Amino acid sequence: MRPRLVAVALVLLLAAGLAGCGLGAGERGVEARVLVTRDFGGDELGGRIVGDLPESETVMRLLQRSFDVETRFGGGFVQSIEGVAGGREDGRAVDWFFYVNGMWSDEGAAEVELHDGDRIWWDRHDWTAAPELGAVVGSYPEPFLHGLEGRRYPVVLECYDDVEAACDAAAARLDAAGAPPARQAPGTGTGAETLRLVVGLWPQLRGDPALAQLDDGPAASGVFARFGEDGATLALLDARGEEVRTLGEGTGLVAATRLERQAPTWMVTGTDAAGVLAAARALDERRLSRRFALAVGPAGDLGLPLEG
C-alpha cells in the first residue's frame, strides 16, 4: 500500500477508536467542586475539584469519592465526614448540611444529581437558631455563573437611588465573573427562576418581601445579622442568634436569602452609601469564600455568624 494511503487508513482507524471510547462530538465528563468545612466555614476539612464524572453522578457519590464518609438512613444522609459527626455538641444540635451553588437543598444528597460546574459545599454547624439557611454567599460566583439544577438563570441587578457607585461596582464584579447582569428597576425582577442582586441602603431594601425576612431574625432569613430600626447600625449575631457586636457608619453587608421556593435573592446593602459601596466591592471569590454572609467596613471583613 502506498505511504499516503497508509496514513489515511491510520487516521480513519484512530477516529473510529475514539468514537468507540465515547469521545464523540460534544461529549465530555462532568466537573464539580466539593468543599467540606465545619462551624459555618470557620474550619476547612478539605476541598477537591473532580473531573470526568458521569452525568448520573450525585452529590453523595461525589463526597464519597473524595472523603471518608459514614451515612445513615439507608445511605441517603451523612452522619460523619472525616470522622466529624453530627449529633449534640455543648448541648446544641449540630449536623451536616450541603449547598449546591450556594443554595441549601432539602433533598437527600443521594437524590441530588450533579451538573457541570457545580460547587458543592458541606458544612457541619449548630442549627438550633436557624434550622434552614436557604442561601449562602460562600460559593460565589455561583449561582450567577452556572445557575441551579443545570440551568443558568437570568441575572438581574436592581439598584436604588443614591448608591450609583455601588451599583456600578456590583455590575463590574458580576461582569468580570462571567455573569453580566441586566439592570432593572427595584421590584421588577422577581420570579422563581430569576437570580436577583439588590443594591441599596437598608431602609430601601426593607420593603422587598424576600429581604424583609432579615428583620425577623436568622430563623426566617438565614442571615445572622440585623439592622437597627433606622438602618444606621448593624448588629452581628452568633450561631445562637444572640447579638455579639454592633457596627455603625461605613458598614456593609453581603448576604443571600430565599423566599419560599423562589431562586435566592442577594443583597448588597449597608448603614450608609459608603457601607453599600464597601459591600459591592466585596463581591469577590476570595473574600466571600467559605462565608455564609459577610459584614464589611472599618472593622475589616467579618464572616457571619460571629463566634460567640
Buried (B, 14 or more C-beta within 10 A) or exposed (E): EEEEEEEEEEEEEEEEEEEEEEEEEEEEBBBBBBBBBBBBBBEEBEBBEBEEBEEEBBBBBBBBEBBEBEBEEEBEBBBBBEEBBBEEEEEEEBBBBBBBBBBBBEEBBBEBBBBBBBBBBBBBBBBBBBEEBBBBBBBBBBBBBBBBBBEBBBBBBBBBEBBEBBBBBBBBBBEEBEBEBEEBEBEEBBEEEBBBBBBBBBBBBBEBEBBBBBEEBBBBBBBBBBBEEEBBBBBBBBBBBEEBEEBBEBBBBBBBBBBEEBBBBBBBBBBBBBBBBBBBBBBBEEBBBBBBBBBBBEEEBBBBBBEE
